[in-house]
């Protein structure tokens, strides 16, 4: 079953808000066997909405519409849907009761403009909104299902989880869809593709492999489509195992999670601890770790030793090392990571020192020069990287490279 998502609202098109609804919906729909064919963002314009609906009906069996259901004049989705289906608007008692309950709960008067929220196209089945005043609407028109929901994320999500997804599963016969994501780091997609070319050629027609690259990482996603979920899962797992064995130490995890989360999980399972000594990344590495619940089991902290004085006083880097080799050097990176292990008393440590830019470079150390050291109880890796001249990218690439080196050390 193919679906299309249409988000309505000028605020999306001008960049005032980010459309997080579509990504969430696509993920949830895929879990139940509904494949999203297209996602469109359109303006609060009658003709634009009518055209988008007509075009979507020619591509998909289910059309999801979010946004434009508020009580103000600029929210025209409901009125336009009525025009599209050539029906009038009628007051729905359940929707009205829901609106009244909400206003009574907050001890506020029910204005006429709010009462109008209960008016819906005559041919719709109302989906009650327990978290807001705008009802959702389900239409079945000429073999195509249309589902219109509010654009407020938490209202839409509850409506999808509690009403829409169960109704889709009970209404339609859906195929099984199985995904398996293999996270790799430290090798580009073209090199990975060459290494696993024969395995990819062996894939049956109902299993597809996608390469999803992102800043030093590549996610290999196997997607299987069929009728028997158990058989499909077994076959996808079989090919995943072959790929994992082939790619070796660039493999991180077979879960669709963030790189740093995969490393935290790996270290948690082994009861290992980690600290950092950051310079050019300015705390970004620490942020990556600490954004995840439970990170304290592994990540003890560290130091953002941006100034040379702190590299010396906090980490114990020798002044003569910095004078002779510079702050951005193999020698300084080595002493930084050794200082982190000694002073922070963790099993593993990472140090990063470099020139993030856009200025501060020289002929022998241009902007983007970064030294990274990762050390554990028995082994240390030190590597020089030369990135570009974009500060933000240099910081992000430094962090990902450090995580890649740590993954190698943990393998």
N, C-alpha and C positions, 0 to 999 in steps of 0.2 A: 504494500500500500504506500503510495506516494503522497506526501503532504507539502504544503507551501505555507510559509509564515509571512504575514503582512503586518508591519508595525506602522501605526499612523501617528503623526505628530511632527510639527515643524521644529519642536525643540530637539528632536533627534538629528534632523537634517542640518541644523545650524551648529551642532556640536555642543549644545547646552547640557544635554545628558547623553550617556552612553547606553546603547541598546543591549542591556544584559539579558533581557527577557528571551530573545530569540535563541541565544546560546543555551540557556537553561532548558527551554522547551525542546530544542532539537535533541539534547542529551536524553531527556526523559522519554521522548517519543521513540527514539532509537531503541531504548530498552524494551519496548513492547512490540517492536517489529514494524514501526512506522518510519519510513525513510523520508527525510526532508529533502525535497528536490531544489527548492529555491527559497531565499529569504529576501524580502524587499522592504525598504523603508520609504514611505510616501508622505506627502504633505497633507494638511487638513484642508483638502480641496475636493469638492464634490466630484468633479469630472475625473480627477486623478484617482479617487477611490473607486468609482464605477469602472473605469478602465482596468485598474489593477485586479478587481474582482473577476471581471470577465476573462481576462488573460489567464489568471490563476486557475480558473475552472477548466480551462483547456489543457492544463498540465498536471493537475493533482486531483486526488479523490477526496482529500480533506484540506480545508483552508482554515488556518488559524489567524484571527485578526485581533490585535491588541491596540488599545489606545482610543482616544476620542469619545469616551463614554461619560464624561463629566457633566455637571449640571449647567455649565456656562455656554454661551452662544457659539464659542469657537469649537466646541465638541460636537461634531456633526455626523459621527459614524452611524449612530442609531437611525437617524433620519435618512441617511444615504442608503443604508441597508434596506430600509422599507421601500425606498424608491427602486432599488435594484431588483427586489422581489415583487414589485408592483402591488404592494399591500399598504394598508394604513397602520397607524399606531393605536394601540389599545392599552387601557390601564390593566395591569396584572395585579390581582389582589395579594398574592404571595409576596411579590416584589414590594408592594406598598406597605404591607405589614412589616417587612424587613426594614424598610427605611424608617418607619415610625418607631420601631423598637430601638434603632440606633440613636435617634434623636432623643427619645425618652431616657435612654441610658445616660446620656450626657446632659440631661435636663435643659435641652435647647429647643426653641420653637421650630416647628416644621414649616418652612417657607414654601410657597408655591413652586419655586424653581426646583426645590428638592423633591416635592411630590411628583414632578414630571419625570423623575428618575424611574418611576414605576411604569411609565409608558414604554411599550416595546412593540416591534413589528408583529402584526397579527398572526403570522405564520411561524413564529419561533416557539421553542420550548425554553422556558426560563431556567437559568442556572443561578440559584440564589448565591448572593455574595455575603457571607457571614462576617466579612471584615471591612465592608464598605457599602456605600449606597447604590452603586451602579451594578445592576444585575448582569450576569453573563447570558448569552443567547446561543441556542443550538438550532440550526436550520438543516433540513434535509431537502434539497431542491434539485430536481432533475438528475438524481444519482450522485450528487456531490454534497458532502457535509461541510457546513460552514460553522465555525465556533468563534464567537466574538466575546472578548473578555476585556476587563479594565487594563490599563497600562501600568498601574501602580504594581510594582513587582510582587510584594507580599500578598496582595489581593489575588493577582493572577496565579501565583504559585499554589496557594491554598485551593483555589477553584480547580486548577488542573489536577492536583493530587487527590482531592476529595470527591470531585464530581466528573470531570472531563475524561481523565485517563481510565477510570473504571467503566465509564459508559462506552468508550471506544472499544475496550477489550470485550465487553459483553455484546456489542453491536456487530463487530466485524470479525471475520476470520483472518487472523494475522499470522504471517510466517515467523519463524524463529530467527533472530539475529544474534550472533555471538561475536564479541570483539575481544581481542587479546592484544595488549600494548606492551611492546618491549622497549624499554628506555636504554639508549646507548649514549656514551659521551666520549669525546676525544677523537672521533673519526667522522669524516664527511660522508654525505649520503652517496656520492658517486663511488667512493671506495667500498662502502658497505654493500652497495648494489652489486659491485663486481665480485665481492667475496661470497655472496649468497645467490648468485645468478642461477645456478643449477637448481637450488631449492625453490626459488621463485618460479622457475620453468615447470617444476613438478606440481605446482598448485592446481587443484581442480577448478573448473569454471565457477563453482559456487563459493570459492574462497579468494578474496582479493588481498593484496598487500599494498599498503600506502606508506610513503616515506614523508615524515613530518619534521623538517629541520628547524632548529631554533638555537642560535648562539652557541655553537660548539656541541650541541646535543642533536640527536636524531631519534625520533620515536618511530618505531616500525609497528604499524597497526595491521593486524590480521583481522579481516571481517568475513564471517561466514554467514550464508543465507540458505535457509532450508526449512523443512517441515519438522524434523525430529531434533529437538534442541540438544538432547544428550549425545546423540551421534555426531552432531555438528560440533559440539564442544570438544569431544574427544579428538576429532580430526584437526581442529584448530590448535589444540594443545600439542598434538603430535608435530605439526609444522613449527610451532613456536619452540619446542624443545630442540629441533634440528637447527634452527637459526641461532638459538642461544649457545649451543655447543660450538657452532662454527665461528661466531664473532669473538669468543674468548673474553679477554679482560676489558673490552669496551662495553660489555654488558653491565647494566646497573641493577635493573629490576624488571619483573614482568607485570608490574602494576602501573596503572595510569596515574602516577603521582609526580610531584615535583622532585627534581634531582636531589636537592638538599634533604627533603623528607625521606627519600629512599636511603640516603646515607645515614640519617639519624636512626632509621629503623634497623639498618644493618648493625650499627654500633650499639644500639640498645639491646639487641639480641645477644651481643657478645659482652655486654656490660663494660663497654669502653667509654672513655671520656675524651673531650676535645676542648682545646682553647685556641685563640687566634691572636696574632700580632699584626694589626692592620696599619698600613700607611696610606697608600694612594686610594684604597677602597673605602676609607673613611667610615668604617662601621657597617658597610653594606653586607659583608659576609655575616656579621653577627645578626643583622636584621633578617637575612634569609633563614637562618636557623631558628631564631626566637619567635618568628611568626607562627610556628607550628606548636600546637598544644603538646605538652610532654617533652619538649626539647631539653628541659633542665636535667633530665636523666642522663644526657650525653654532654650537652654544651654547658661548660662551666663559666665561660666568659672570655675575657682577655683584655687587650689594650689597643686603643686607637692612638698609636704613637706617631702622630703626623710630624712633629718636630724632632730634629735630631737629638735635642736634649732629652726628650722622653724615651727615645730609642735607647739612650745610654742609661738613664736613671731607672726606667721601669724594666727594661729587658736585659740590661747589662751589655749592650753593644759597646765595644771599645771605641774610644774617641779616635785612636790612631787608625782603626779600620775605616771609619768614615772619612778621615782626612786623606788616607792613601787611595781608597777605592771608590769613595762616594757613597751616599745613602742608597743610591740605586745600583746595586752590585750584587754579585753572587755571594761575596764575603759577608756583606751586611745582612742579606736575606738569611744566610746560614746562622749567623749569631742571633738574629731576631727569633728564629724558630727554636733555637737551643735555649734562649732566654725564656721563651714562653713555656717550654717543657719544664724547665727548672723552677721558675717562679710561680707558675700557675698549677704545677703538679698534676698534669693530666697525662693520659696515655698517648695522645696524639696532639699535634699542634700544626697550625698553618701560619706562615708569614707571607706578607705581600708588600713589596716596595716598588714604586715605579713613578712614571711621569704621566699623569692622566691628561694633562693639557688644559687648554689649547696652547699654553706657553710653558716655558721652563725647560725646553729641550736644548740639545746641543748637537754638534756634528757627530760625535761618537755615541751620544745617548739621545736620540730624537724622541719627540713626543710619542707616546705609545710603548716605550720601552718599559717592561715590567719583569722583575725577578720574583719568582714564587718558590718557597721551600715548604715541604710537608715532611714531618718527621714522626716516627713512632718509636717504640722501645728498641727496635733492632735495625731500622732502615730509615734512610732519608732520601728524598728526591728533591733536586733543585733544578729549575729550568728557567731559561730566559725566553720571553715572548716579545714580539714586536707587533703591536697593534697599529691602529690608524691614529688620526688626530682628533677624533670626536671623544670628548671627555666622558660623557655618559656611557657610551659603548665601551670605552676602555675599562671603566669601572666594572661594568657587567661582565665583560669578557674575562677580566682578571679573576672575578669571583667564580665563574664557571670553570675556568682553567684550574683554579685551586681545588675545586670540588672534584674535577676529573682526576687530578693527581692523587687526592686522598682516596678516591675510589680504587685507583690502581694499587695503592699501598695496602688497602683492605682486602684486595682480591687474593 
